[in-house]
Amino acid sequence: MKYQAIAADEASNFFSSTSSKELFAKTKNNLDLKIDNASLIFEYIKNTSLAMPVFKATTKYRKMSTEVFLVKVEDVILPFLFNRIADEKAQTKEFSGIIIISKLNGDFVNGYKVINGAFVSQFIKNTNNYTTEENINFVNSLRDNFPGLYDYYYARAHPDYNHNLMAQHYRSTIADIAQTFDNNTFPRQIYEDLAWAGLRVIDENTNSIAWNNLTTEEQERIKSNLLNIFHNGTKNCN
C-alpha cells in the first residue's frame, strides 16, 4: 500500500467535509468521540519521508488514550483511531498495554500487546467483525469473570498462554480422565505425572511457568514416568 502526502490544510479541514461529518456523527454516538482539531501535529511514518496528521481525541472510555490519524491512499483520505489501554500494574519505562487500531466507526483493524515499548503479540481480526467497543468489553469480561484466564491471555501475553493455563490449573482434570480411562491401573501419582505430557515444554527452549515452579526432584520423577510409561510403555488399551 502506497501512502500519499497530506497537506496541512487538507488535514485541518478534513472533519469539516460533508462525508466526514456524517461518519463522525455515527462514531460519536458509539464512542462519544471528541476530536481536538487544534491539536493537529504531523508525525513521520517510520522508514519513510511522509508525515502523518495526528489529532488528540477522547472517548467515553476514560482509561483509554485515543488519537485520530489520517492516511491518504489513491487520493482518498482515510481516518483511523489509535487507542492505547495502559497496563496499570506494569512498572516499565516505556508503554505497556494494548494498542487497538480501528476505523472511525469503531470497526477493528489491528491490535497489539506491548510490553515496555516492544510489540510482543498481535490480535487477529475475528470473523464476527467485533467493534473496538466489543473487543474492549471482551477483555474486560475476562478480567472480571475469568481472572485466571485473563492473567495468561493478557498479563503474560504469550502465544501459548493456553498451555501455561492448562499446566497450572487443569493437570488434575487431565489426570482424572486418564485414570478413569485406564481403570486405575497405576497409583494416582503416575496419572498426575503423565498429565504433564505436552505441558512441560510449550515452545522451543521455553518451559511452562508451572513446570519451572517444581523442584528438581519432582521434575526428574515426572520425566522418568513420562519416558518409561507414556513414551515407552505398553500401547495396548484396556
VENBELFEN-V691073 format. One line per field, one symbol per residue. phi: phi as a letter, one per 40 degrees, with the letter a starting at -180 (. if undefined). psi: psi as a letter, one per 40 degrees, with the letter a starting at -180 (. if undefined). Layout:
phi = ???
psi = ???
This chain:
phi = .ccbcbcdcccccdcccccccccccccdccbfcbbccccdbbbccdgbbcbbcbbcabbccccbcbbbbbbbbfgbcbcbcbbbbcccccbbcccbibbbbbcccgccbaaabbbfgbcbabccccccfccdccccccccccccbbdcccdccbccfbdbdcccccccbbcccccdccccccffcbcddcccccccdgbcbbadgbccccccccccccccccccccccbccbcccccc
psi = hhiiihidddddedeeidddddddddddddefhhhgdeehihhhhhfiehhhhhiiiiaegdehhhihihihhfehhhiihhhhhiheehgidihhahhhhiideehhdiiihhhfehhdihhhhieefiiddddddddddddddgddddddddddfhdfddddddddeedddddddddddeffdiidddddddeeheedheihfhiidddeeiiddddddddddddddddeaiehi.
